[in-house]
């Protein structure tokens, strides 16, 4: 079978084919299947108390304008640093609820990551005298950093968050100046392309340099731990990596959340921290700060 085309019709057909191909390539390159649109504005962080709430709640909120995720980072709260008296060493501990999330990463973590949300693991003291600020040696700090890195690899996480509360250092080895520097330095070496964040509280947050090494630049983010208040984290990071605002969802008054978001924008900070997102529809409350951060209400999709 043969076909006859005029020169003009051939040119038109070729141009149409090339245009269609370009559109297809562009769509593939910029809008992968299942991807949520990008947004402009600060990185929004949600700590989830997994003893009571599901990590999946983080992925239920999008922006009415543009459809981007409200939350960019979800933090599993929390694993613990425990102490083994027999071995005289610290070890990483997961309670049954944290372990359940990690063991079910395919249904509790991957759906968030598939939407472009980073999932981090927070690590917290557990009233046993073990903390990030009292490793007795560089080797001990590095060994715990390896446990953290291994957990990130095993469960496909995006990073580690340090929260130096509830260690009760008076029960254990003395706090020292080198411990946290050794720990964070080793962790960054073990996972150079993952996230590390600092909840700006406790003995560790006051000990960010030792022996000429300042670990500030090894963190991706740092945030204020005092909910409902404004306090710039005490670390030498650019504003784009800091959250002076901290909000407990449903606990901090909505007008305070809005004012903290407005100040975040006016003073040029790049992160906005939230805590305790539960499973109920919180879109009205969340909209109080998304309007300031992103110029859009929040939408809840069960």
FENCOR-V474808 format. One record per helix or strand. SS is the DSSP state (h for helix, s for strand). FROM is the first residue (numbers start at 1). LEN is the number of residues. Records with the same first field share a line. If there is no record, write none. Layout:
SS=FROM-LEN ; FROM-LEN
//
This chain:
h=7-24 ; 55-6 ; 96-8 ; 105-4 ; 110-5 ; 138-18 ; 169-3 ; 179-12 ; 202-4 ; 216-3 ; 239-3 ; 254-13 ; 283-12
s=43-7 ; 61-3 ; 69-1 ; 73-12 ; 89-5 ; 118-8 ; 159-5 ; 195-5 ; 209-2 ; 213-2 ; 221-3 ; 230-1 ; 242-2 ; 245-4 ; 271-5 ; 298-3
//
